[in-house]
Amino acid sequence: MTAWLHVVGVGEGGVAQLSPAARALVANAVTVLGPPRLLAGLGSSQTLVPWEAPLERMIEQVKALEGTPTAILATGDPSWFGIGVTLSRFLSAEAFAITPHPSAFSLAAARLHWALQNVATLSLHGRADAALQPHILPGNRILALTTDRHTVERAAKMLVARGYEESRLIVLEELGGPRERITSALAQDIDVSTLGDFLTLAIDCVASPGAALLPPVPGLPEDAFVTDGQITKREVRAATIAKLAPYPGALLWDVGAGSGSVAVEWMRAAREARAIAFEREAQRRTIIASNALNLGVPGLEIVEGEAPDSLKGKAAPDAVFLGGDVGNRRIFEAAWAALRHGGRLVANSVTLEGERALFERQSEFGGGLVRLEISQLDTIGAHRVLRPRLPVTQWWVVKP
């Protein structure tokens, strides 16, 4: 099957700077879609169609032309946070072809002499700025697509709030075009008033003494979360995430989410990992939302209502964590029925009733049991002691 649609990456130099092969693909199209600033470089012999927001409308524009020679002009590499990625969800691979231009990331790395394979790349263009949070780490280098100059301002404030005020921000404007400009400043000193709006942001992270270290490895300290006390403790949480085994794109159900700490850490642990936090208490749902933003997983879905009814209609999970009302047989059965084959379920309990339920389920469904007993440094008078916490019984099982 010959592709009827060609997605052509264009740089700041416009259509005039495309290779002969790429120009031919555009010239042979009956209809060309794209942003007005890129369409302006074309003549009047073709039908030129500017993009119409939102994204759903853009997809409708493309589908309406199905089967006719069509080209899309896209900025940079369409397969890197671009329209090429989006179209793959709606069109067959045979229906369209992609001709990339060097991405903003490639151009920025070349200008800065940064090793691109060692740089965190992300898009803050039309997305929550909180996605930057997990990448704020000592010595880390970040390249981010932006919406406009205000993205730079918000990123700088985030860095200062995290204790990274001496991180260097490098703003690369209109890369590859005649008006290319590169400026830099420390996060605490950045002035965005003179910046344009077509820019890529580079960050060289520098942690000040005392800045909190929040790596993607599970087991963040409790004080990294907002909580009303209902939270899976650090050491138990690390063991829980290890048993749940997050991987790219996998979906977790966190049932009885409390502060949402397990769901948050699951999403931070693997690329594009997803999670749904089920929580009946309104105040705790507010807490979960705050933790999701503060710790860089704004895509965490939060569901209200009483389980198991609140579980109905949700996408089948690849893993389930039962952290609340563990002894409730109806909740377990609903979660187990929804869990994908080969998926993992982990349940923690500190009560005798919950522990008895876990022992019974282990006998029925198999899996492993472990008791986690942790002691924490404390004092009695002038002497130091290790004071035991409540032991946690943990059951984990893989669904056949």
BAMARRO-854269 format. One record per residue (C-alpha): x, y, z; residue in three letters; residue number from 1. Coordinates in steps of 0.2 Angstrom, whole numbers, plus 2048, in hexadecimal, padded with zeros to 3 digits. Example, Ala and Ser with C-alpha at 12.3 -4.5 7.8 and 13.67 -1.06 7.14 Angstrom:
! residues 2
<pt u="83E" v="7EA" w="827" r="ala" k="1"/>
<pt u="844" v="7FB" w="824" r="ser" k="2"/>
END
This chain:
! residues 400
<pt u="800" v="800" w="800" r="met" k="1"/>
<pt u="807" v="811" w="7FB" r="thr" k="2"/>
<pt u="806" v="81E" w="809" r="ala" k="3"/>
<pt u="7F9" v="82C" w="805" r="trp" k="4"/>
<pt u="7FF" v="837" w="813" r="leu" k="5"/>
<pt u="811" v="83E" w="815" r="his" k="6"/>
<pt u="816" v="846" w="825" r="val" k="7"/>
<pt u="825" v="852" w="821" r="val" k="8"/>
<pt u="830" v="859" w="82F" r="gly" k="9"/>
<pt u="834" v="86C" w="82C" r="val" k="10"/>
<pt u="841" v="876" w="834" r="gly" k="11"/>
<pt u="841" v="889" w="838" r="glu" k="12"/>
<pt u="847" v="88C" w="827" r="gly" k="13"/>
<pt u="837" v="887" w="820" r="gly" k="14"/>
<pt u="832" v="87D" w="811" r="val" k="15"/>
<pt u="83F" v="885" w="806" r="ala" k="16"/>
<pt u="84D" v="87C" w="810" r="gln" k="17"/>
<pt u="845" v="86B" w="80E" r="leu" k="18"/>
<pt u="84F" v="85E" w="804" r="ser" k="19"/>
<pt u="84A" v="85B" w="7F2" r="pro" k="20"/>
<pt u="842" v="84B" w="7F7" r="ala" k="21"/>
<pt u="838" v="852" w="805" r="ala" k="22"/>
<pt u="833" v="861" w="7FA" r="arg" k="23"/>
<pt u="82D" v="855" w="7ED" r="ala" k="24"/>
<pt u="822" v="84C" w="7FA" r="leu" k="25"/>
<pt u="819" v="85D" w="7FE" r="val" k="26"/>
<pt u="818" v="862" w="7EC" r="ala" k="27"/>
<pt u="80F" v="852" w="7E7" r="asn" k="28"/>
<pt u="802" v="854" w="7F4" r="ala" k="29"/>
<pt u="7F1" v="85A" w="7EF" r="val" k="30"/>
<pt u="7EE" v="861" w="801" r="thr" k="31"/>
<pt u="7FA" v="867" w="80E" r="val" k="32"/>
<pt u="7F6" v="869" w="820" r="leu" k="33"/>
<pt u="801" v="872" w="82D" r="gly" k="34"/>
<pt u="803" v="881" w="838" r="pro" k="35"/>
<pt u="801" v="891" w="82F" r="pro" k="36"/>
<pt u="813" v="897" w="831" r="arg" k="37"/>
<pt u="819" v="887" w="827" r="leu" k="38"/>
<pt u="80B" v="888" w="81A" r="leu" k="39"/>
<pt u="810" v="89A" w="816" r="ala" k="40"/>
<pt u="81F" v="893" w="80D" r="gly" k="41"/>
<pt u="814" v="88A" w="800" r="leu" k="42"/>
<pt u="80C" v="890" w="7EF" r="gly" k="43"/>
<pt u="7FA" v="891" w="7EB" r="ser" k="44"/>
<pt u="7F9" v="882" w="7E0" r="ser" k="45"/>
<pt u="7F4" v="876" w="7EE" r="gln" k="46"/>
<pt u="7E7" v="876" w="7FB" r="thr" k="47"/>
<pt u="7EE" v="87D" w="80B" r="leu" k="48"/>
<pt u="7E5" v="878" w="81B" r="val" k="49"/>
<pt u="7EB" v="880" w="82C" r="pro" k="50"/>
<pt u="7EA" v="875" w="83B" r="trp" k="51"/>
<pt u="7DA" v="878" w="846" r="glu" k="52"/>
<pt u="7DB" v="875" w="858" r="ala" k="53"/>
<pt u="7D8" v="86A" w="863" r="pro" k="54"/>
<pt u="7E2" v="85A" w="85E" r="leu" k="55"/>
<pt u="7D1" v="850" w="85B" r="glu" k="56"/>
<pt u="7CD" v="85D" w="84E" r="arg" k="57"/>
<pt u="7DE" v="85B" w="846" r="met" k="58"/>
<pt u="7DB" v="848" w="844" r="ile" k="59"/>
<pt u="7CA" v="84B" w="83C" r="glu" k="60"/>
<pt u="7D3" v="857" w="830" r="gln" k="61"/>
<pt u="7DF" v="849" w="82B" r="val" k="62"/>
<pt u="7D2" v="83B" w="82A" r="lys" k="63"/>
<pt u="7C7" v="846" w="81F" r="ala" k="64"/>
<pt u="7D5" v="845" w="812" r="leu" k="65"/>
<pt u="7D8" v="832" w="813" r="glu" k="66"/>
<pt u="7DD" v="82A" w="802" r="gly" k="67"/>
<pt u="7E2" v="83B" w="7FA" r="thr" k="68"/>
<pt u="7F4" v="841" w="7F8" r="pro" k="69"/>
<pt u="7F7" v="84B" w="807" r="thr" k="70"/>
<pt u="806" v="852" w="810" r="ala" k="71"/>
<pt u="808" v="859" w="822" r="ile" k="72"/>
<pt u="815" v="865" w="826" r="leu" k="73"/>
<pt u="81B" v="863" w="838" r="ala" k="74"/>
<pt u="829" v="86B" w="842" r="thr" k="75"/>
<pt u="839" v="861" w="844" r="gly" k="76"/>
<pt u="837" v="84E" w="846" r="asp" k="77"/>
<pt u="825" v="849" w="846" r="pro" k="78"/>
<pt u="829" v="839" w="84F" r="ser" k="79"/>
<pt u="830" v="842" w="85F" r="trp" k="80"/>
<pt u="821" v="849" w="868" r="phe" k="81"/>
<pt u="819" v="84D" w="858" r="gly" k="82"/>
<pt u="80A" v="84A" w="84C" r="ile" k="83"/>
<pt u="813" v="83A" w="845" r="gly" k="84"/>
<pt u="811" v="832" w="856" r="val" k="85"/>
<pt u="7FF" v="838" w="858" r="thr" k="86"/>
<pt u="7FA" v="831" w="846" r="leu" k="87"/>
<pt u="800" v="820" w="84A" r="ser" k="88"/>
<pt u="7F2" v="81E" w="856" r="arg" k="89"/>
<pt u="7E5" v="822" w="849" r="phe" k="90"/>
<pt u="7EC" v="81C" w="838" r="leu" k="91"/>
<pt u="7F4" v="80C" w="832" r="ser" k="92"/>
<pt u="807" v="80C" w="830" r="ala" k="93"/>
<pt u="805" v="80A" w="81D" r="glu" k="94"/>
<pt u="7FA" v="819" w="81B" r="ala" k="95"/>
<pt u="807" v="826" w="81F" r="phe" k="96"/>
<pt u="81A" v="829" w="81E" r="ala" k="97"/>
<pt u="825" v="834" w="828" r="ile" k="98"/>
<pt u="834" v="83F" w="822" r="thr" k="99"/>
<pt u="83C" v="846" w="831" r="pro" k="100"/>
<pt u="846" v="856" w="833" r="his" k="101"/>
<pt u="853" v="858" w="841" r="pro" k="102"/>
<pt u="849" v="85A" w="851" r="ser" k="103"/>
<pt u="84B" v="869" w="85D" r="ala" k="104"/>
<pt u="853" v="85C" w="869" r="phe" k="105"/>
<pt u="861" v="858" w="85C" r="ser" k="106"/>
<pt u="864" v="86A" w="857" r="leu" k="107"/>
<pt u="865" v="86F" w="869" r="ala" k="108"/>
<pt u="871" v="861" w="86E" r="ala" k="109"/>
<pt u="87C" v="866" w="85F" r="ala" k="110"/>
<pt u="87C" v="878" w="864" r="arg" k="111"/>
<pt u="880" v="874" w="876" r="leu" k="112"/>
<pt u="88C" v="865" w="873" r="his" k="113"/>
<pt u="881" v="85A" w="87E" r="trp" k="114"/>
<pt u="881" v="847" w="87C" r="ala" k="115"/>
<pt u="86F" v="845" w="877" r="leu" k="116"/>
<pt u="86E" v="833" w="87D" r="gln" k="117"/>
<pt u="872" v="839" w="88E" r="asn" k="118"/>
<pt u="865" v="847" w="88E" r="val" k="119"/>
<pt u="853" v="846" w="895" r="ala" k="120"/>
<pt u="847" v="84C" w="887" r="thr" k="121"/>
<pt u="835" v="851" w="88A" r="leu" k="122"/>
<pt u="827" v="85C" w="884" r="ser" k="123"/>
<pt u="81F" v="86A" w="88E" r="leu" k="124"/>
<pt u="816" v="870" w="87E" r="his" k="125"/>
<pt u="804" v="870" w="883" r="gly" k="126"/>
<pt u="807" v="864" w="892" r="arg" k="127"/>
<pt u="809" v="866" w="8A4" r="ala" k="128"/>
<pt u="819" v="86E" w="8AA" r="asp" k="129"/>
<pt u="819" v="861" w="8B8" r="ala" k="130"/>
<pt u="820" v="855" w="8AC" r="ala" k="131"/>
<pt u="831" v="85D" w="8AF" r="leu" k="132"/>
<pt u="831" v="858" w="8C2" r="gln" k="133"/>
<pt u="838" v="846" w="8C0" r="pro" k="134"/>
<pt u="847" v="84C" w="8B6" r="his" k="135"/>
<pt u="84D" v="859" w="8C2" r="ile" k="136"/>
<pt u="85C" v="850" w="8C9" r="leu" k="137"/>
<pt u="86E" v="855" w="8CD" r="pro" k="138"/>
<pt u="878" v="855" w="8BD" r="gly" k="139"/>
<pt u="86A" v="851" w="8B1" r="asn" k="140"/>
<pt u="868" v="85A" w="8A1" r="arg" k="141"/>
<pt u="857" v="85D" w="899" r="ile" k="142"/>
<pt u="851" v="862" w="888" r="leu" k="143"/>
<pt u="83E" v="868" w="888" r="ala" k="144"/>
<pt u="833" v="86E" w="87B" r="leu" k="145"/>
<pt u="828" v="87C" w="881" r="thr" k="146"/>
<pt u="818" v="885" w="87E" r="thr" k="147"/>
<pt u="81F" v="897" w="87F" r="asp" k="148"/>
<pt u="82B" v="8A2" w="88A" r="arg" k="149"/>
<pt u="820" v="89F" w="899" r="his" k="150"/>
<pt u="824" v="88D" w="899" r="thr" k="151"/>
<pt u="836" v="892" w="89D" r="val" k="152"/>
<pt u="830" v="89E" w="8AB" r="glu" k="153"/>
<pt u="826" v="890" w="8B3" r="arg" k="154"/>
<pt u="835" v="883" w="8B1" r="ala" k="155"/>
<pt u="841" v="890" w="8BA" r="ala" k="156"/>
<pt u="835" v="892" w="8C8" r="lys" k="157"/>
<pt u="833" v="87F" w="8CA" r="met" k="158"/>
<pt u="846" v="87D" w="8CB" r="leu" k="159"/>
<pt u="848" v="88B" w="8D8" r="val" k="160"/>
<pt u="83A" v="883" w="8E2" r="ala" k="161"/>
<pt u="843" v="872" w="8E2" r="arg" k="162"/>
<pt u="854" v="87A" w="8E7" r="gly" k="163"/>
<pt u="85C" v="87A" w="8D5" r="tyr" k="164"/>
<pt u="85D" v="88D" w="8D4" r="glu" k="165"/>
<pt u="86E" v="88C" w="8CD" r="glu" k="166"/>
<pt u="869" v="881" w="8BE" r="ser" k="167"/>
<pt u="86D" v="888" w="8AE" r="arg" k="168"/>
<pt u="85F" v="88C" w="8A2" r="leu" k="169"/>
<pt u="864" v="88D" w="88F" r="ile" k="170"/>
<pt u="856" v="894" w="883" r="val" k="171"/>
<pt u="859" v="88F" w="871" r="leu" k="172"/>
<pt u="84D" v="899" w="866" r="glu" k="173"/>
<pt u="848" v="895" w="854" r="glu" k="174"/>
<pt u="855" v="888" w="852" r="leu" k="175"/>
<pt u="85B" v="886" w="840" r="gly" k="176"/>
<pt u="853" v="896" w="83A" r="gly" k="177"/>
<pt u="85A" v="8A7" w="836" r="pro" k="178"/>
<pt u="855" v="8AE" w="846" r="arg" k="179"/>
<pt u="85D" v="8A1" w="851" r="glu" k="180"/>
<pt u="862" v="8A7" w="862" r="arg" k="181"/>
<pt u="869" v="89E" w="872" r="ile" k="182"/>
<pt u="869" v="8A6" w="883" r="thr" k="183"/>
<pt u="86C" v="89F" w="894" r="ser" k="184"/>
<pt u="86A" v="8A4" w="8A7" r="ala" k="185"/>
<pt u="869" v="89C" w="8B8" r="leu" k="186"/>
<pt u="857" v="896" w="8BD" r="ala" k="187"/>
<pt u="857" v="8A3" w="8CB" r="gln" k="188"/>
<pt u="85C" v="8B1" w="8BE" r="asp" k="189"/>
<pt u="852" v="8AD" w="8AE" r="ile" k="190"/>
<pt u="849" v="8BC" w="8A6" r="asp" k="191"/>
<pt u="83C" v="8B6" w="899" r="val" k="192"/>
<pt u="836" v="8C7" w="894" r="ser" k="193"/>
<pt u="842" v="8C8" w="885" r="thr" k="194"/>
<pt u="83F" v="8B6" w="87F" r="leu" k="195"/>
<pt u="834" v="8B1" w="870" r="gly" k="196"/>
<pt u="828" v="8A2" w="870" r="asp" k="197"/>
<pt u="830" v="896" w="864" r="phe" k="198"/>
<pt u="83D" v="88E" w="86F" r="leu" k="199"/>
<pt u="845" v="87F" w="876" r="thr" k="200"/>
<pt u="84A" v="87F" w="889" r="leu" k="201"/>
<pt u="85A" v="876" w="88E" r="ala" k="202"/>
<pt u="85E" v="874" w="8A1" r="ile" k="203"/>
<pt u="86E" v="86F" w="8A9" r="asp" k="204"/>
<pt u="868" v="86A" w="8BB" r="cys" k="205"/>
<pt u="873" v="870" w="8C9" r="val" k="206"/>
<pt u="86D" v="86B" w="8DB" r="ala" k="207"/>
<pt u="870" v="877" w="8E9" r="ser" k="208"/>
<pt u="875" v="86F" w="8FA" r="pro" k="209"/>
<pt u="866" v="869" w="903" r="gly" k="210"/>
<pt u="85C" v="867" w="8F3" r="ala" k="211"/>
<pt u="850" v="857" w="8F4" r="ala" k="212"/>
<pt u="856" v="849" w="8EA" r="leu" k="213"/>
<pt u="847" v="841" w="8E2" r="leu" k="214"/>
<pt u="84D" v="833" w="8D6" r="pro" k="215"/>
<pt u="841" v="828" w="8CB" r="pro" k="216"/>
<pt u="846" v="819" w="8D6" r="val" k="217"/>
<pt u="838" v="814" w="8E1" r="pro" k="218"/>
<pt u="839" v="818" w="8F4" r="gly" k="219"/>
<pt u="837" v="82B" w="8F5" r="leu" k="220"/>
<pt u="837" v="832" w="906" r="pro" k="221"/>
<pt u="826" v="835" w="90E" r="glu" k="222"/>
<pt u="829" v="848" w="90F" r="asp" k="223"/>
<pt u="82A" v="848" w="8FC" r="ala" k="224"/>
<pt u="817" v="846" w="8FC" r="phe" k="225"/>
<pt u="808" v="84F" w="903" r="val" k="226"/>
<pt u="7FF" v="843" w="90F" r="thr" k="227"/>
<pt u="7F2" v="842" w="91D" r="asp" k="228"/>
<pt u="7FC" v="833" w="924" r="gly" k="229"/>
<pt u="7F4" v="827" w="918" r="gln" k="230"/>
<pt u="803" v="822" w="90E" r="ile" k="231"/>
<pt u="80D" v="812" w="90A" r="thr" k="232"/>
<pt u="81E" v="815" w="914" r="lys" k="233"/>
<pt u="82E" v="817" w="90A" r="arg" k="234"/>
<pt u="836" v="806" w="90C" r="glu" k="235"/>
<pt u="825" v="7FC" w="90A" r="val" k="236"/>
<pt u="821" v="807" w="8FA" r="arg" k="237"/>
<pt u="832" v="803" w="8F2" r="ala" k="238"/>
<pt u="82F" v="7F0" w="8F5" r="ala" k="239"/>
<pt u="81D" v="7F2" w="8EF" r="thr" k="240"/>
<pt u="822" v="7FB" w="8DE" r="ile" k="241"/>
<pt u="830" v="7ED" w="8DC" r="ala" k="242"/>
<pt u="823" v="7E0" w="8DD" r="lys" k="243"/>
<pt u="817" v="7E9" w="8D1" r="leu" k="244"/>
<pt u="825" v="7EB" w="8C5" r="ala" k="245"/>
<pt u="821" v="7FA" w="8BA" r="pro" k="246"/>
<pt u="825" v="7FA" w="8A8" r="tyr" k="247"/>
<pt u="823" v="807" w="899" r="pro" k="248"/>
<pt u="811" v="80A" w="896" r="gly" k="249"/>
<pt u="80A" v="7FF" w="8A3" r="ala" k="250"/>
<pt u="7FA" v="803" w="8AD" r="leu" k="251"/>
<pt u="7F8" v="802" w="8C0" r="leu" k="252"/>
<pt u="7E8" v="802" w="8CA" r="trp" k="253"/>
<pt u="7EC" v="809" w="8DB" r="asp" k="254"/>
<pt u="7DC" v="804" w="8E5" r="val" k="255"/>
<pt u="7DA" v="80E" w="8F5" r="gly" k="256"/>
<pt u="7E8" v="81A" w="8F0" r="ala" k="257"/>
<pt u="7E9" v="824" w="900" r="gly" k="258"/>
<pt u="7F6" v="831" w="8FB" r="ser" k="259"/>
<pt u="7F9" v="829" w="8EA" r="gly" k="260"/>
<pt u="80C" v="826" w="8EE" r="ser" k="261"/>
<pt u="80C" v="814" w="8E6" r="val" k="262"/>
<pt u="803" v="81B" w="8D6" r="ala" k="263"/>
<pt u="80F" v="82A" w="8D5" r="val" k="264"/>
<pt u="81F" v="81F" w="8D7" r="glu" k="265"/>
<pt u="818" v="812" w="8CB" r="trp" k="266"/>
<pt u="817" v="820" w="8BD" r="met" k="267"/>
<pt u="828" v="828" w="8C1" r="arg" k="268"/>
<pt u="830" v="816" w="8C0" r="ala" k="269"/>
<pt u="82D" v="813" w="8AE" r="ala" k="270"/>
<pt u="82B" v="81C" w="89E" r="arg" k="271"/>
<pt u="819" v="820" w="89A" r="glu" k="272"/>
<pt u="813" v="815" w="8A8" r="ala" k="273"/>
<pt u="801" v="819" w="8AC" r="arg" k="274"/>
<pt u="7F6" v="818" w="8BC" r="ala" k="275"/>
<pt u="7E5" v="81A" w="8C3" r="ile" k="276"/>
<pt u="7E3" v="81F" w="8D5" r="ala" k="277"/>
<pt u="7D2" v="819" w="8DD" r="phe" k="278"/>
<pt u="7CE" v="823" w="8EC" r="glu" k="279"/>
<pt u="7BD" v="826" w="8F5" r="arg" k="280"/>
<pt u="7C3" v="834" w="900" r="glu" k="281"/>
<pt u="7C1" v="845" w="8F8" r="ala" k="282"/>
<pt u="7CF" v="84D" w="903" r="gln" k="283"/>
<pt u="7DB" v="83F" w="8FE" r="arg" k="284"/>
<pt u="7D7" v="841" w="8EC" r="arg" k="285"/>
<pt u="7DD" v="853" w="8ED" r="thr" k="286"/>
<pt u="7ED" v="84D" w="8F6" r="ile" k="287"/>
<pt u="7F0" v="840" w="8E7" r="ile" k="288"/>
<pt u="7EE" v="84E" w="8DA" r="ala" k="289"/>
<pt u="7FA" v="859" w="8E4" r="ser" k="290"/>
<pt u="807" v="84B" w="8E4" r="asn" k="291"/>
<pt u="805" v="847" w="8D2" r="ala" k="292"/>
<pt u="809" v="859" w="8CD" r="leu" k="293"/>
<pt u="817" v="85B" w="8DA" r="asn" k="294"/>
<pt u="820" v="84B" w="8D5" r="leu" k="295"/>
<pt u="81D" v="84C" w="8C2" r="gly" k="296"/>
<pt u="810" v="840" w="8BD" r="val" k="297"/>
<pt u="801" v="84C" w="8B8" r="pro" k="298"/>
<pt u="7F9" v="83E" w="8AE" r="gly" k="299"/>
<pt u="7F4" v="834" w="8BD" r="leu" k="300"/>
<pt u="7E2" v="830" w="8BC" r="glu" k="301"/>
<pt u="7D8" v="832" w="8CC" r="ile" k="302"/>
<pt u="7C7" v="82A" w="8CF" r="val" k="303"/>
<pt u="7BB" v="82D" w="8DC" r="glu" k="304"/>
<pt u="7AE" v="821" w="8E3" r="gly" k="305"/>
<pt u="7AD" v="811" w="8ED" r="glu" k="306"/>
<pt u="7B6" v="802" w="8E7" r="ala" k="307"/>
<pt u="7B2" v="7F6" w="8DF" r="pro" k="308"/>
<pt u="7A5" v="800" w="8D6" r="asp" k="309"/>
<pt u="7B1" v="80E" w="8D2" r="ser" k="310"/>
<pt u="7BC" v="801" w="8C9" r="leu" k="311"/>
<pt u="7AF" v="7FE" w="8BB" r="lys" k="312"/>
<pt u="7B2" v="803" w="8AA" r="gly" k="313"/>
<pt u="7C5" v="807" w="8AC" r="lys" k="314"/>
<pt u="7D2" v="801" w="8A0" r="ala" k="315"/>
<pt u="7D9" v="7EF" w="8A6" r="ala" k="316"/>
<pt u="7E8" v="7F1" w="8B0" r="pro" k="317"/>
<pt u="7F9" v="7E9" w="8AE" r="asp" k="318"/>
<pt u="7FC" v="7EA" w="8C1" r="ala" k="319"/>
<pt u="7F1" v="7ED" w="8D0" r="val" k="320"/>
<pt u="7F5" v="7F3" w="8E2" r="phe" k="321"/>
<pt u="7E9" v="7F1" w="8F0" r="leu" k="322"/>
<pt u="7EE" v="7FD" w="8FE" r="gly" k="323"/>
<pt u="7DD" v="800" w="906" r="gly" k="324"/>
<pt u="7CF" v="7F4" w="90D" r="asp" k="325"/>
<pt u="7DA" v="7E5" w="908" r="val" k="326"/>
<pt u="7CE" v="7D9" w="910" r="gly" k="327"/>
<pt u="7C0" v="7DE" w="905" r="asn" k="328"/>
<pt u="7BD" v="7CF" w="8FA" r="arg" k="329"/>
<pt u="7B2" v="7D8" w="8EE" r="arg" k="330"/>
<pt u="7BF" v="7E5" w="8EA" r="ile" k="331"/>
<pt u="7CC" v="7D7" w="8E8" r="phe" k="332"/>
<pt u="7C1" v="7CD" w="8DC" r="glu" k="333"/>
<pt u="7BD" v="7DC" w="8D1" r="ala" k="334"/>
<pt u="7CF" v="7E1" w="8D0" r="ala" k="335"/>
<pt u="7D5" v="7CF" w="8CD" r="trp" k="336"/>
<pt u="7C8" v="7CD" w="8BF" r="ala" k="337"/>
<pt u="7CE" v="7DD" w="8B6" r="ala" k="338"/>
<pt u="7E0" v="7DA" w="8B8" r="leu" k="339"/>
<pt u="7E8" v="7D4" w="8A7" r="arg" k="340"/>
<pt u="7EF" v="7C3" w="8A6" r="his" k="341"/>
<pt u="801" v="7C3" w="8AB" r="gly" k="342"/>
<pt u="7FE" v="7D3" w="8B5" r="gly" k="343"/>
<pt u="803" v="7D5" w="8C7" r="arg" k="344"/>
<pt u="7F9" v="7D8" w="8D7" r="leu" k="345"/>
<pt u="801" v="7DE" w="8E7" r="val" k="346"/>
<pt u="7F8" v="7E0" w="8F7" r="ala" k="347"/>
<pt u="7FE" v="7E7" w="908" r="asn" k="348"/>
<pt u="7F6" v="7E6" w="919" r="ser" k="349"/>
<pt u="7FA" v="7EB" w="92B" r="val" k="350"/>
<pt u="7EA" v="7E4" w="933" r="thr" k="351"/>
<pt u="7E7" v="7D2" w="938" r="leu" k="352"/>
<pt u="7D7" v="7D2" w="92E" r="glu" k="353"/>
<pt u="7E0" v="7D7" w="91E" r="gly" k="354"/>
<pt u="7EE" v="7CB" w="922" r="glu" k="355"/>
<pt u="7E2" v="7BC" w="924" r="arg" k="356"/>
<pt u="7DA" v="7C1" w="913" r="ala" k="357"/>
<pt u="7EB" v="7C1" w="90B" r="leu" k="358"/>
<pt u="7F0" v="7B0" w="912" r="phe" k="359"/>
<pt u="7E0" v="7A9" w="90B" r="glu" k="360"/>
<pt u="7E2" v="7B1" w="8FA" r="arg" k="361"/>
<pt u="7F4" v="7AB" w="8F9" r="gln" k="362"/>
<pt u="7EE" v="799" w="8FC" r="ser" k="363"/>
<pt u="7E1" v="79B" w="8EF" r="glu" k="364"/>
<pt u="7EA" v="7A4" w="8E1" r="phe" k="365"/>
<pt u="7FD" v="7A1" w="8E5" r="gly" k="366"/>
<pt u="80A" v="7AF" w="8E5" r="gly" k="367"/>
<pt u="816" v="7B4" w="8F3" r="gly" k="368"/>
<pt u="814" v="7BB" w="904" r="leu" k="369"/>
<pt u="820" v="7C5" w="90E" r="val" k="370"/>
<pt u="81F" v="7CE" w="91F" r="arg" k="371"/>
<pt u="829" v="7DF" w="91E" r="leu" k="372"/>
<pt u="82E" v="7E4" w="930" r="glu" k="373"/>
<pt u="837" v="7F5" w="930" r="ile" k="374"/>
<pt u="83F" v="7FE" w="93F" r="ser" k="375"/>
<pt u="843" v="810" w="93F" r="gln" k="376"/>
<pt u="850" v="81A" w="94A" r="leu" k="377"/>
<pt u="848" v="822" w="959" r="asp" k="378"/>
<pt u="84D" v="827" w="96B" r="thr" k="379"/>
<pt u="849" v="822" w="97C" r="ile" k="380"/>
<pt u="84F" v="830" w="988" r="gly" k="381"/>
<pt u="862" v="832" w="983" r="ala" k="382"/>
<pt u="863" v="821" w="97B" r="his" k="383"/>
<pt u="860" v="81C" w="968" r="arg" k="384"/>
<pt u="855" v="80E" w="964" r="val" k="385"/>
<pt u="84D" v="806" w="954" r="leu" k="386"/>
<pt u="83B" v="807" w="956" r="arg" k="387"/>
<pt u="830" v="7FA" w="94C" r="pro" k="388"/>
<pt u="822" v="800" w="941" r="arg" k="389"/>
<pt u="813" v="7F6" w="93E" r="leu" k="390"/>
<pt u="818" v="7E7" w="934" r="pro" k="391"/>
<pt u="810" v="7E6" w="922" r="val" k="392"/>
<pt u="80B" v="7D5" w="91A" r="thr" k="393"/>
<pt u="80D" v="7D6" w="907" r="gln" k="394"/>
<pt u="805" v="7CA" w="8FB" r="trp" k="395"/>
<pt u="80A" v="7CA" w="8E8" r="trp" k="396"/>
<pt u="804" v="7BF" w="8DA" r="val" k="397"/>
<pt u="805" v="7BE" w="8C7" r="val" k="398"/>
<pt u="7F4" v="7BB" w="8BF" r="lys" k="399"/>
<pt u="7F6" v="7AB" w="8B4" r="pro" k="400"/>
END
